[in-house]
Amino acid sequence: MDFSTLHSLLAVCLLFLLTVCISDGTECIGCNPENGFCETSGECRCRPGWRGQTCDQCVLYPGCLHGTCQKPWQCICEEGWVGSQCDRNIHSCMSQPCSNNSTCIETGNGGYICICAHGYTGKNCQQKMGPCFTNGSPCQNGGTCQDYNGSALHPSCLCPPGFNGNFCEIDLDDCESSPCVNGGTCVDHGPDYTCLCPGRFSGKNCNDTLVPCVSHPCENGGRCLQHTDGNFHCVCKPGFTGKACSSHRVKASRPPDKEPSHVQHYSLPSHVFHKMLHHQDREVLKITMKETVHSSNSLINKSQVICFIVLGLLTCLVVLGTTGIVFFNKCEMWMANAKYSQLVRKQRNHFLKANNGEEHSMNIILPEKIKLTNYGKHYTSI
C-alpha cells in the first residue's frame, strides 16, 4: 500500500467520525425506522405495538395463548388451536373429557359431544342415572329429591321448613314451638308463620323493641319524649295541642271594654232569650253574633278608574267621528259651489262675445250659488 492510498483511507475515517460527532448519536445501529426511533442517547425507542431491542417484534393480542403475529395486536393460531385467543384445542377429545367409559366425538372448532354409557347422563357423562332421574321426583311442597348420585335404590326427599314426611306431604304447625316472644301471638299459614306483636315490639318473633320517637310522631315542631314502658308524649309548641300536636289551640276571647263603631251585634229576640232564661234546668245560654264591616280607605278603586278611562276614550272617539263627518259634508258643498261659480263666469263671457268679434252688452240673470248636493258629485258643465 503506497502513501497516497493510506492517506485517502485516513481521510475517509476522519470524515465518518466527523459525521458521527455532528449527528450527536441520533442514529441507532439496527433500529427499525418504521417501528421505532432513536433518542439522543442512542437508544432505540419502539412505537406502540412493537417491542424488542431493534423494535422488530410485534405485540400479541391480549390473552392470546397459542398464537403468533405479523402485525401488532394479532393472534394467528398455531396448528391445532382455534378461537379469538387461540385457547381452544381442535383435538379436544385428546384430553378425554368424557367420563365413565363414554365415547368422545369432535365437532370441529374445539367442540365435542359425549356419547354416554348406559346408566349415565350429563355433558361429560359424569352423572349416574338414579331413581330421581328415571322415575321423576316424588317430593311435594318444594321438596328436593335425593338419590346419592344415582347409587341409592330408592329416592328420598329433603323437605323445606314447615313440612315433613317421606315425600314432604305433612304440613307442620310452625307455632308449636312458640316462636313469638314478648307476648306476641303466633299465626300459622302453610310453610311459614306470623307473629302479631304488641304495641311496643316488632320483628319476625316480636323480639325488637320499638322506639316511637324515631318515626317523629310529633307534628308542628313538637318535641317527643319517650317513656320507659314504650309509650311517648309530645311537648307541643304554643298554639298547638293534642297527642301529636296536630290541633290548633283555641284561645278564649274576652270582650273588649269598648267595642269599635264598625262592629254590629245581632242577638236573639227577647222572648226567645227569656224563654231560654226561665228553662226548668235554669241554665242560661247567650248567643251573640258579630258582623265586622271593613271600610275602604280610598274613595275609588283601581277597577273604577279603568272603567272611567275606557268610557272617556270611547266618548272622545264618538265626538271626533261626528265632527269629521260634518266637516267632510261641508267641504264637499263648498267645493261644489266654487266649481259652479267658475262655470257661470265662463258661460257669461261666451254669451257676451259675438261672431264678428264685437262685444255686446247683455243682462243675464243667473243664480250665483245653487245647492248641488242632490245632483251627484261628478259634473263638468251646467
WOTA-V545173 format. One record per pair of residues at least 24 apart in sequence whose ideal C-beta (glycine too) atoms are under 6 Angstrom apart, sorted by the first residue. I is the first residue (numbers start at 0). GAP is how many residues later the second one is. D is the distance in Angstrom with one decimal. If there is no record, write none. Layout:
# WOTA-V545173
i->{I I}
gap->{GAP GAP}
d->{D D}
This chain:
# WOTA-V545173
i->{29 31 81 81 96 97 97 98 98 98 99 130 137 138 138 139 139 139 140 142 161 178 179 179 180 180 180 181 199 216 217 217 218 218 218 219 261 262 262 263 332 335 336 342}
gap->{24 24 27 28 27 26 27 25 26 27 25 24 29 28 29 27 28 29 27 25 29 26 25 26 24 25 26 24 30 27 26 27 25 26 27 25 31 27 29 27 40 36 32 39}
d->{4.5 5.3 5.2 5.1 5.4 5.5 5.5 5.5 5.5 5.2 5.0 4.7 5.3 5.6 5.3 5.3 5.1 5.1 4.8 3.5 3.6 5.2 5.6 5.3 5.6 5.6 5.4 4.7 2.9 5.4 5.8 5.3 5.3 5.1 4.8 4.9 5.1 5.8 5.9 5.0 6.0 4.3 5.2 5.7}
